[in-house]
Each structure stands twice: as structure tokens, then as C-alpha cells.
Amino acid sequence: MDSSYNVLLIGGGGREHAIAWKLKQSKHLGNLFITPGNPGTEQAGVNVKIDASNFDEVTGFCKEHQIDLVVVGPEAPLVDGIVDHLEENKIAAFGPKQSAAMLEGSKEFAKEFMLRYNIPTADFSAFSSDEFDDALSFVQSKDTYPIVLKADGLAGGKGVFICENEDEVKKRLNELKTGSAVSGAADRLVIEEFMEGEEASVFVISDGHTSHIIHNAQDHKRIGEGDTGLNTGGMGAYSPAPVLTEDLLEQVRQEIVEPTITGMQLDESAYSGILYVGLMITENGPKVVEYNCRFGDPECQVILPSLENDLLDLIVAAVEQRLDEVKIQLDSAYRCCVVLASEGYPEKYEKGKEITGIESATEESLIFHAGTRTKNGKLLTNGGRVLNVVGSGNTLKEAIDNAYAGAEKVHFDGCYFRRDIGHKGLQKV
């Protein structure tokens, strides 16, 4: 790879700041544009205003600015078919095509796929939105709690409900049916058995044929300490996850990753891009909780700093189907990410709070912007998840300590963060 590449990165959250930060380090990067970006991505490239849901507008920008490669951060454009559209217009794009992105776009699709290819996962049943009475009857017939309800479509990490009793099932079914924030994703509903164990996630890069595990992490989805309260997009992560031993990672590769990539090929939907495999490590071995068709957020923020490969080289190798020539190289450090959130998230919260202390926080940690904006020279909150503070260390404890040392130096009104990120990992090292 000798030439330089002009890149358009789509997305504006913490994941995209981490991707932009890593791409900026490539000796093969030409111009980097990010849409919509955030104040953090401005440090790596040029933020531009393009409607990423308008694929013709994206294509027009790419042609005007001689973009060689589009990197798609979030899931919605992938599920909507942006890669198909770009490739039809002879623009290289990193991410799965629409048919392959259905692994995240429809939980029912993913569960049927796993059933077809004997990939270990929880038992399930699926119902349409006009069958919710049947869904309740199904739950009552099982009479086993907890039980998991999942909106079939994309819901920003907020479409999963773990119900402890029948009353909670009725409440969640009613929410999904009538105007909840995720009702649009709940045209169909997947009900599955609750899996006991510890969660972890594995991140895979694939060119449709060859695949490599990049790294692994453990996310913290719940808003409250001790994994309590509502599900969120993610309140923190650490990497690597000690629960994933070398033997378990090899089992995941053989029993889950390779059958997934092969199965997609057999279904004539070859999977190219990043595949996130959410796992539950049960007493019967690893099982798939969910697939995502992109880097996790905030897992991306702890994985990319560990990657010693040139990220742009890696992406181009995937796009050109040359991953068989590549070996993944990681450093030996642990990393921990603490998400600083707005008070009230994942429900109602206020925006526009002034943020201070980032400069001093960077002495201990990396800071990735998620929900921020600038106004009159001041940095303000602009989302539920505001900043990602990433600490590194030779041990997991050192990484956690450095992340929290950085987090304590950042201030905005109503700042909230969990104080137990990584504690499960500490019990295993």
C-alpha cells in the first residue's frame, strides 16, 4: 500500500472520534473528512455537514472531494444500504452490505441464522406487533424468569428488557406497543431465555472470506452500579476481558466466528467489515447474545488504542479482500473507558452544560468526545453520553485507576458516571 487515501468517516460519537484518532496516525492518510463529527474529531480532520441518510448527497460529496474510501461508523446507514449505494457508484466503502448488516438490523434474522448454522445462542420465539397477546401467553406458558424481550430492529442499545416477573413483561409489552422510544423498532419482537453467565464481546474484521479477531472487551450496559437500572448505549468498557481466556477465545473463533462468516457466504451475503459478537460465557460455554455490524461504543475506544496495526492499512486490506496477508498486532496494555453522561440519561436530560477540565484530564488518560459541541469558544454537552475517558496501564487496576483519575478532573453540571467499571475483571486477575 503505497498511495495515500482521502477518507470520509461517517458518524459523530465517541466511536467515530476514536476511529478518526486512529486513522490520523496512518502514514497513508490523505485528507480526512468526518460527518457530522464532533469537537474531538476536528483534531484529526475536517468536520463536514452531509445528511448521511441521503446517500446521493454522500456520493456527490465523495466525487467532489475525490474520496477514495468511506468508513461507516454507526449501524443505521449500514442497515439502510449505504455500502451498496456507494459501491454501485464505484466508491469503496468499509462495512457490510445491507443484506449482511441484517445480522444487527433484525434480531429475528440473526437468531434464525444462528439456528440454521448451529451457532450457540439462547432459545427464542418471535412475534409480530399484532401478536403481543400471543407473546404474553408464550411467556406465561414458560413461567420461567427472568426472561428477555428484544425489539427486533435498531433501538440504539435501548430495545432490550430483562423482565423478572409477569407484571414487568406486561409493562414492557405495553411500552413497546404504544409509543415508547423504541416502538419503531418493535414491529416484531424476539423473546428469549435468560442466559446466566458473564458478558464479553469479540471484535472481528472480515473481508467476506478471511476473518481475524482484533480484540475483546467487556461493556457495561446498565446505567447503575452493580449492573442495575435501565439499559444504555454503554456506560464503560475495559479490554482485554479476563473472562475470555485463550482457550475460550479459540473456542469462540471455531464455534462462532468462523461459522458466522462461512454461513453468510453460503447465504450469498458475504460479510465484510467489522463484526461485533456479543457473548455470554455460560457454564455450557460461550453463546451469542447479539451481533452488531460495526465497532461497539464504547468498546471501540478501548480496542483501537491497543491496535498496533495501521488501521487504514487494515481497512484497505479488508476492502480489497487481502486480509489473508495481514496479522493483527496488539500491545500488551489493559485499557478502561469510563463514560461521562448527562444527568437523567438514558431518559430525559438537558444539553448545553459547559464542560471544563479536559486539558488536565489528558495527563492521565485519552479523552474521546461523544455528545459535545462548541459555542462561543466554550465546550458544551450535546448528548446523553458526553465524553469517554480512557486510561491505560500494565495491569487492569492501573488502567481503571488512570481512567477514573482523568474522569475526576472533568466537570459539567449533572455529570454522572459509574464507579465500578472493570470490577468484574479485577476479580479474575
Stockholm file with secondary structure:
# STOCKHOLM 1.0

chainA/1-429         MDSSYNVLLIGGGGREHAIAWKLKQSKHLGNLFITPGNPGTEQAGVNVKIDASNFDEVTGFCKEHQIDLVVVGPEAPLVDGIVDHLEENKIAAFGPKQSAAMLEGSKEFAKEFMLRYNIPTADFSAFSSDEFDDALSFVQSKDTYPIVLKADGLAGGKGVFICENEDEVKKRLNELKTGSAVSGAADRLVIEEFMEGEEASVFVISDGHTSHIIHNAQDHKRIGEGDTGLNTGGMGAYSPAPVLTEDLLEQVRQEIVEPTITGMQLDESAYSGILYVGLMITENGPKVVEYNCRFGDPECQVILPSLENDLLDLIVAAVEQRLDEVKIQLDSAYRCCVVLASEGYPEKYEKGKEITGIESATEESLIFHAGTRTKNGKLLTNGGRVLNVVGSGNTLKEAIDNAYAGAEKVHFDGCYFRRDIGHKGLQKV
#=GR chainA/1-429 SS CCSCEEEEEEECSHHHHHHHHHHTTCTTEEEEEEEECCTTGGGTSEECCCCTTCHHHHHHHHHHTTCCEEEECSHHHHHTTHHHHHHHTTCEEESCCHHHHHHHHCHHHHHHHHHHTTCCBCCEEEEEGGGHHHHHHHHHHHCCSSEEEEESSCCTTCCEEEESSHHHHHHHHHHHHTTCTTGGGCSEEEEEECCCSEEEEEEEEEESSCEEEEEEEEECCEEETTTEEEECSCSEEEESCTTSCHHHHHHHIIIIIHHHHHHHHHTTCCCEEEEEEEEEEETTEEEEEEEESSCCTTHHHHHGGGBCSCHHHHHHHHHTTCGGGCCCCBCSCEEEEEEEEETTTTSCCCCCCBCBCHHHHTTTSEEEESSEEEETTEEEECSSEEEEEEEEESSHHHHHHHHHHHHHTCBCTTEECCSCTTHHHHTTC
#=GC SS_cons         CCSCEEEEEEECSHHHHHHHHHHTTCTTEEEEEEEECCTTGGGTSEECCCCTTCHHHHHHHHHHTTCCEEEECSHHHHHTTHHHHHHHTTCEEESCCHHHHHHHHCHHHHHHHHHHTTCCBCCEEEEEGGGHHHHHHHHHHHCCSSEEEEESSCCTTCCEEEESSHHHHHHHHHHHHTTCTTGGGCSEEEEEECCCSEEEEEEEEEESSCEEEEEEEEECCEEETTTEEEECSCSEEEESCTTSCHHHHHHHIIIIIHHHHHHHHHTTCCCEEEEEEEEEEETTEEEEEEEESSCCTTHHHHHGGGBCSCHHHHHHHHHTTCGGGCCCCBCSCEEEEEEEEETTTTSCCCCCCBCBCHHHHTTTSEEEESSEEEETTEEEECSSEEEEEEEEESSHHHHHHHHHHHHHTCBCTTEECCSCTTHHHHTTC
//
